Amino acid sequence: MRVSAPGSIMITGEHAVVYGHPAIVAAIEQRIAIEVSSLPERRLEIVSEIAEPVSVEIDRMEVGGPYRFVLAAAARFVGRLPCGARLEIRSEIDPTLGLGSSAAVTVAALGAFARLSGAPTGDLHADALAVVRRIQGRGSGADLAASLGGGMTAYCLGPGMLSGTPPGDARARIEPLPMPPALALRYAGYKTPTAEVLARIARAMEGREAEFAALYDRMGECAAAAITAARAQDWTGFGAALARYQGQMAELGVSDETLDRIIADARGMPGLLAAKISGSGLGDCVLALGARPEGFTPVAVAEEGLVIDD
């Protein structure tokens, strides 16, 4: 069996999405693939280029180490797996660029273990979100939706899903959107870990909670406007909403001097619809919509999400 899932990029809605506001995310045609073969004994063997191979007993499995997302995915099905498995993982995604590699490997692994156990594979988002939050403590799940469904997607957490393990009947709102105009990315040359960005924002919020809540509300309204424009394929309006959101990311304090310069330079490109941070900010990537500015690399949106070939 071969299972694959695409990476992803945030189009808009960063930060506000974890507070229940809408976001837009797109799958990208850089994939993580897992070749799966069964083993007679109840063991998992995991092989990849990112770390040394591991072999663990399924019924005595501990979640941790470089393969923690894969092991946490296996733990969701541990009582239903009829046999062991060897997983050979290959990635086209550069893990330093924040292109949803953790989400992609989580989705691909869940697809593999669900198929091995005979479980349905059509609705794995809640399982995927539980895996990510088990490892990271928090997460919106927007990148998981992109890896599962492909294309460009409007996303919003449902009631009771803002933190912790989602209730069994909780479902995020996931809506496919029309494919966007050309997208391109430029790496800033460095990346601040998302957890560190969130910690800085948390410190800035102390004593200013109402001010930040109002900002998140405006960010949510802006993301909703982008969703409305995308539904109508009003790409000029879509780009304008993305540009406004960049201003709000700057208000939040996550657009530094380097990102500001990249965005300002990009905005001089004729035919550009928008340039903004993609992701948590303070480094990582800048997204361009429409014409491709100098120094940016084209990014193809993946039409397919999770693919399982038996």
Secondary structure, 3 states (H helix, E strand, C coil): CEEEEEEEEEEECCCHHHHCCCEEEEEEEEEEEEEEEEECCCEEEEECCCCCCEEEEHHHCCCCCCCHHHHHHHHCCCCCCCCEEEEEEEECCCHHHCCCHHHHHHHHHHHHHHHHHCCCCCCCHHHHHHHHHHHHCCCCCHHHHHHHHCCEEEEECCCCCCCCCCCCCCCCEEEEECCCCCEEEEEEEEECCHHHHHHHHHHHHCCCHHHHHHHHHHHHHHHHHHHHHHHCCCHHHHHHHHHHHHHHHHHHCCCCHHHHHHHHHHCCCCCEEEEEEECCCCEEEEEEEECCCCCCEEECECCCCCEEEC
